Amino acid sequence: MAGGAVVSTSSEPFVFAHHKWALAYCSFFVLGAVLYGYDGTYFTGIVAMNSFLRRFGDTVSNGQPTLKSGTLSLLSSIVQVGELLGSLTATVIGGVGGRRGGLIAACLCVSLGAVIQLAADGSVAQLTVGRLVLGMGIGQISNCVPLYLSESSPAAIRGIVVGSWQLLLAIGQVIGACVDQGTHTIPYPSTAGYRIPIGLNFVIPLIVFLFVWFIPESPRWLVSRGRDDKARENLLRINRGNPNYDVDKGLWEYKEDVRRSEESGGGSWSSLFTDPVERRKLISTFGVLAGQQIGGVQFIFSYATVIATDLQLANPFLITIIIDIIEVLGVVVGFFIIERTGRKTLILWCSGVEIVSMMIIGGLASGPQIAPTVPPEKYGQAAIAFICVYVFAFNVSWGPLAWSVATEMCVGPNRSKIMGIGTAAFWIVAWAVTFTLPYLYNPIGGAGLGLKIGYIYSGGCILSALFIWLYIGETRGRTLEEINEMFARGVPARKWADYKTDIASYGDREGKDAKDMVPDERVDDADMDLKPSHDV
């Protein structure tokens, strides 16, 4: 049965009182994003601290200990290697232990990695191992947390809930920058300046270990494991307080999604590459997450303090805090407009702002040669201003929405596998960008591009925007089951916004009556032709 032209979704208007428990449970889970954000900035700060450089510096510049470009590149990028490994192992851990099990395993890795780093006393090798292990925990978090948020939140709040990943990530970055600001002045020979930021990695894991036992497991994961009774119980827990919630309809949609997936052959690694429907989901997830990284975000968040120092601006640690606060403000603004504008439109508009900002940043690098009478610090101040513009636009759109859209693309029997490969691709791209950045940016042992690197990243922004425009459909207000149906039918991306799905209309029609039907009757009555359309 072909889709019509009128949208039919299963979402309802957002009412806080109706979704307070879903928000509470998801708020706990998204604490994992704080660890991700914190790691992104605390280490950026400590590699610029005098006490750290005196312990780990392997060369001398202007009479002061410093790190070679290769060492800085290794320490900054090895965490992405760990994150890659963590995202791949998370697929196995999540399949066996669920989303809660994945979060517990992640926090164990983060804690172990922090211990190894704290024990390192001048050993770059040991510090590198600690960064690798901690990165494995972050990689597992990047898999299990977005999946839990998308699987456990009603469609009415899913955009906001999954977008909160970026908000908590940004808050983690602010915390990391503030901690560095408070400890970088502790004089050597004390090593507390860099050890305190490392030690604070234990805070979130401790909270998780204490309270994760009170958080309901993802109902979708439970249904996929055949635990329907427990899934029903958790659906009621998550949606209690919502007088409009129909647990029979919700459970039916989950089971129907599983039934369709099993009829199409179930999930397998090979189907990700041989089945055109599953391959499209994989490419969508891969492209969105990789696209977030190739636009230069690592250039700013991994080296903000270093950039401000090189531009000879006063108090580079304070500038890093300001940039991170602007990041938080961008995410908050995005919360208010995501469900009004839609994911795709918001990403495309903000991509335009990012492209222009990066080109201006690159152009400012040539300012002193073009207009030598202008004080050099003015160019530095202008560069920081456009970095702030870029950060704001990124965090209104790409920051929260890349993860939101990616989790919405991971539907059907291969959900965990697709998310695992998608996050692995994300970390590979993040590693490549972070590893090459010192060689492109630094004048010593590198290409010495400095701010001209903005030209390269503006090209990345253009490629990312083109991918979204051509390949990603609008998912605002859609349930994951509706999205899966549109993939199964081969609906072109440009038609997603107005496409009428069968699972939404059938679920609305059956609702509570479905509980009185035996399973075979539900299957027969709900039998729908899911052959992909030939419209591309």
SVG drawing of the C-alpha trace seen along z (x, -y; Angstrom):
<svg xmlns="http://www.w3.org/2000/svg" viewBox="-11 -51 77 68">
<polyline fill="none" stroke="black" stroke-width="0.4" points="0.0,0.0 1.6,-3.3 1.9,-6.3 -0.3,-9.3 0.5,-13.0 -0.8,-13.8 1.4,-13.2 0.2,-11.0 2.3,-10.7 1.9,-9.2 3.2,-12.2 1.4,-14.5 2.0,-18.1 4.7,-18.4 3.3,-18.7 5.9,-18.6 3.6,-17.0 2.9,-14.1 6.5,-13.4 8.3,-14.2 9.3,-10.6 10.6,-10.0 12.6,-13.2 13.9,-12.2 15.1,-8.8 16.7,-10.2 18.3,-13.0 20.1,-10.5 21.3,-8.5 22.5,-11.6 25.0,-12.3 27.3,-10.1 27.6,-13.1 29.1,-15.2 32.0,-12.7 32.5,-13.1 32.4,-16.9 34.6,-17.1 37.3,-14.9 37.2,-17.2 38.3,-20.3 40.1,-19.3 42.9,-17.6 43.1,-20.6 43.9,-22.8 46.3,-20.5 48.6,-20.1 49.2,-23.9 49.9,-23.9 53.4,-24.5 53.3,-21.7 52.2,-19.2 54.9,-20.3 57.6,-20.1 56.6,-16.4 55.8,-15.3 57.5,-17.8 59.9,-16.2 61.5,-19.3 62.4,-22.9 61.1,-26.1 62.3,-29.5 63.9,-28.0 60.6,-26.4 59.6,-22.7 57.0,-21.8 55.6,-18.9 56.6,-18.0 53.9,-18.1 54.0,-14.3 53.6,-13.8 50.8,-16.4 49.1,-14.7 49.4,-11.3 48.1,-12.4 45.2,-14.3 44.1,-11.7 44.7,-8.4 41.5,-8.9 39.7,-8.7 41.3,-5.3 39.9,-4.2 36.5,-5.7 36.5,-3.8 37.2,-0.5 34.6,-1.3 31.9,-2.1 32.5,1.3 32.6,3.3 29.4,1.4 27.5,3.3 28.3,6.6 27.9,5.3 24.6,3.6 23.2,6.7 23.8,8.8 23.5,6.4 21.2,3.8 21.6,0.0 22.1,0.0 24.8,2.7 26.5,0.6 26.6,-2.5 28.0,-0.5 30.8,0.9 31.6,-2.5 31.9,-4.0 34.3,-1.2 36.5,-2.0 36.5,-5.7 37.4,-5.0 40.2,-2.6 41.6,-5.1 41.6,-7.9 43.5,-5.7 46.2,-4.9 46.6,-8.6 46.9,-9.6 49.6,-7.0 51.7,-8.2 54.6,-10.3 56.4,-11.7 55.7,-8.6 54.1,-9.6 53.6,-5.9 51.5,-5.3 49.6,-8.5 48.8,-7.4 47.5,-4.0 45.3,-5.8 43.9,-8.0 43.2,-5.0 41.3,-3.1 39.3,-6.2 38.5,-6.7 37.0,-3.2 34.5,-4.3 33.6,-7.4 33.1,-5.4 30.7,-3.0 28.8,-6.0 28.5,-7.5 26.7,-4.3 24.5,-3.3 23.4,-6.8 21.9,-8.1 20.2,-4.7 18.6,-4.8 17.4,-8.4 15.8,-7.7 14.3,-4.3 12.9,-5.4 11.5,-8.9 8.1,-9.5 8.1,-11.0 6.8,-14.3 10.0,-14.9 12.5,-12.8 14.1,-15.7 14.7,-17.6 15.8,-14.5 18.3,-13.3 19.4,-16.9 20.1,-17.1 23.2,-14.9 24.9,-18.0 23.7,-20.2 25.2,-18.0 28.3,-17.6 28.6,-21.3 28.1,-21.6 30.9,-19.0 33.1,-21.2 32.4,-24.3 33.1,-22.3 36.4,-21.1 37.4,-24.6 36.5,-26.0 38.4,-23.3 41.5,-24.1 41.1,-27.8 41.0,-27.1 44.0,-24.8 46.4,-25.9 48.0,-28.5 49.0,-25.9 52.7,-26.3 55.2,-23.6 56.6,-21.3 53.0,-20.5 51.3,-18.3 47.8,-19.0 47.2,-21.5 46.8,-18.6 46.0,-15.8 42.8,-17.4 41.2,-17.6 42.1,-14.0 40.7,-12.8 37.3,-14.5 36.6,-11.8 35.5,-9.6 32.5,-11.8 30.0,-10.7 30.8,-7.0 30.3,-7.1 26.8,-8.6 26.0,-6.0 27.1,-3.1 24.9,-4.3 21.7,-5.0 21.6,-3.1 19.7,-0.3 16.7,-2.5 16.5,-3.4 14.2,-1.2 15.9,0.6 14.9,-0.4 11.5,1.1 12.5,1.5 15.6,3.5 13.4,5.7 11.0,6.4 13.9,7.3 14.9,9.9 11.4,11.3 10.8,9.9 7.4,8.3 6.0,8.3 9.0,6.4 8.8,4.0 5.2,3.3 6.1,2.7 8.9,0.2 6.6,-1.5 4.2,-2.2 7.0,-3.5 8.3,-5.8 4.9,-7.1 3.2,-7.3 1.6,-10.7 0.5,-10.8 -3.3,-10.3 -3.2,-10.0 -0.6,-7.2 -1.9,-3.9 0.5,-1.2 -1.1,1.5 -0.6,-0.7 3.0,-1.4 3.8,2.2 2.0,3.3 4.2,0.9 7.4,2.2 6.3,5.9 5.1,5.1 8.4,3.5 10.2,6.6 7.8,8.9 8.5,7.0 12.2,7.1 12.1,10.9 10.0,11.4 12.6,9.4 15.3,11.8 16.2,10.4 19.4,8.6 22.9,9.7 26.2,8.0 26.1,9.0 22.7,7.5 24.2,4.1 26.0,4.3 23.8,6.6 20.3,5.4 19.7,2.0 17.3,0.9 19.8,1.7 22.6,0.2 20.7,-3.0 20.3,-3.2 24.0,-2.6 25.0,-5.3 22.6,-7.7 24.0,-7.2 27.6,-7.2 27.2,-10.3 25.4,-12.3 28.0,-11.5 31.0,-11.9 29.6,-15.1 29.5,-16.6 33.2,-16.2 34.6,-17.2 33.4,-20.8 36.2,-21.8 34.6,-21.4 37.7,-19.6 39.8,-22.5 38.0,-24.7 37.2,-22.3 40.4,-20.4 42.7,-23.4 40.8,-26.4 43.3,-27.2 46.3,-26.6 44.7,-28.9 44.1,-31.7 47.6,-31.4 49.1,-31.5 47.1,-34.6 48.7,-36.2 45.4,-37.0 45.1,-37.8 43.9,-34.9 43.4,-32.1 41.9,-29.8 39.1,-32.4 38.5,-32.6 38.0,-28.8 35.4,-29.2 33.6,-31.9 33.6,-29.7 32.1,-26.8 29.4,-29.0 28.4,-30.1 28.2,-26.4 25.7,-25.8 23.7,-28.9 23.5,-27.5 22.2,-24.2 19.5,-25.9 18.4,-28.1 18.2,-25.0 15.9,-23.3 13.3,-26.0 13.3,-25.8 14.2,-22.1 10.6,-20.9 9.4,-24.1 11.8,-24.2 12.5,-20.5 15.9,-18.8 16.9,-19.2 16.0,-22.8 17.8,-23.9 21.0,-22.0 21.1,-23.5 20.6,-27.1 23.2,-26.9 25.6,-25.1 25.6,-28.3 26.7,-30.3 29.5,-27.8 30.8,-27.9 31.0,-31.7 32.6,-31.8 35.3,-29.3 36.2,-31.2 36.4,-34.5 38.6,-32.8 40.9,-31.6 41.0,-35.0 42.0,-36.7 45.2,-34.7 46.4,-36.9 45.3,-40.1 48.7,-41.2 50.2,-40.9 47.3,-42.8 46.9,-45.5 50.1,-45.6 49.2,-48.9 46.3,-47.1 47.5,-45.8 48.0,-42.0 45.8,-41.5 42.8,-42.9 43.0,-40.1 43.2,-37.6 40.1,-39.2 38.2,-39.1 39.1,-35.4 37.9,-34.6 34.6,-36.5 33.9,-34.4 34.9,-31.2 32.2,-32.1 29.7,-32.6 30.7,-29.2 30.3,-27.6 26.9,-29.1 25.6,-27.9 27.1,-24.5 25.5,-23.9 22.1,-25.1 22.2,-22.5 24.9,-20.0 25.9,-19.5 22.6,-18.1 20.9,-17.1 23.7,-14.9 23.2,-12.4 19.4,-12.9 19.1,-12.2 21.7,-9.3 19.7,-7.5 16.5,-8.0 18.3,-6.4 19.2,-3.3 15.9,-1.5 15.0,2.1 16.8,5.4 20.3,4.0 19.8,1.0 22.7,1.7 25.0,2.8 24.3,-0.3 24.8,-2.6 28.0,-0.8 29.4,-1.2 28.1,-4.8 29.8,-5.8 33.0,-4.0 33.0,-6.0 32.4,-9.1 35.5,-8.4 37.6,-7.5 36.9,-10.9 37.3,-12.6 40.7,-10.9 41.8,-11.8 40.9,-15.4 42.5,-15.6 45.6,-13.7 46.3,-15.8 45.4,-19.2 48.8,-19.8 50.7,-19.0 48.5,-21.4 48.3,-24.1 51.7,-24.2 54.7,-26.0 57.2,-23.7 57.2,-20.3 54.0,-21.1 52.6,-22.9 52.2,-26.1 48.8,-27.0 47.6,-28.6 44.1,-30.1 44.3,-29.4 43.1,-25.9 39.6,-27.5 39.6,-27.2 39.9,-23.5 37.2,-23.1 34.8,-25.4 35.0,-22.8 34.1,-20.1 31.0,-22.1 30.0,-22.3 30.2,-18.6 28.3,-17.9 25.5,-20.3 25.2,-18.6 24.9,-15.2 22.0,-16.4 20.2,-18.1 20.4,-15.1 20.2,-12.1 18.5,-12.7 14.7,-13.0 12.8,-15.1 12.0,-13.1 10.2,-15.7 7.3,-14.2 7.9,-10.6 8.1,-7.5 11.0,-5.2 8.5,-2.6 7.3,-5.1 10.9,-5.9 11.6,-2.2 8.5,-1.8 9.7,-4.7 13.1,-3.0 11.4,0.3 9.2,-1.3 12.2,-3.1 10.5,-6.5 12.9,-9.2 14.3,-11.7 12.6,-14.7 9.1,-13.0 9.6,-12.1 8.1,-15.3 4.6,-14.6 4.5,-10.9 1.6,-9.0 2.7,-5.8 0.5,-2.7 1.9,-1.8 0.8,-5.1 -2.7,-4.9 -3.1,-1.3 -1.7,-1.8 -4.0,-4.7 -7.0,-2.7 -6.3,0.4 -4.8,-1.0 -6.3,0.6 -8.4,3.0 -5.1,4.8 -4.7,6.2 -7.7,8.5 -6.3,9.9 -4.3,13.1 -0.8,12.6 -1.8,14.4 -4.8,12.1 -2.6,9.0 -0.1,10.2 -2.7,11.0 -4.7,7.8 -1.6,5.7 -0.1,7.4 1.2,4.5 3.0,4.5 6.5,3.2 8.1,3.6 10.3,0.6 8.8,-1.8 10.7,-2.5 10.5,-6.3 14.0,-7.7"/>
</svg>
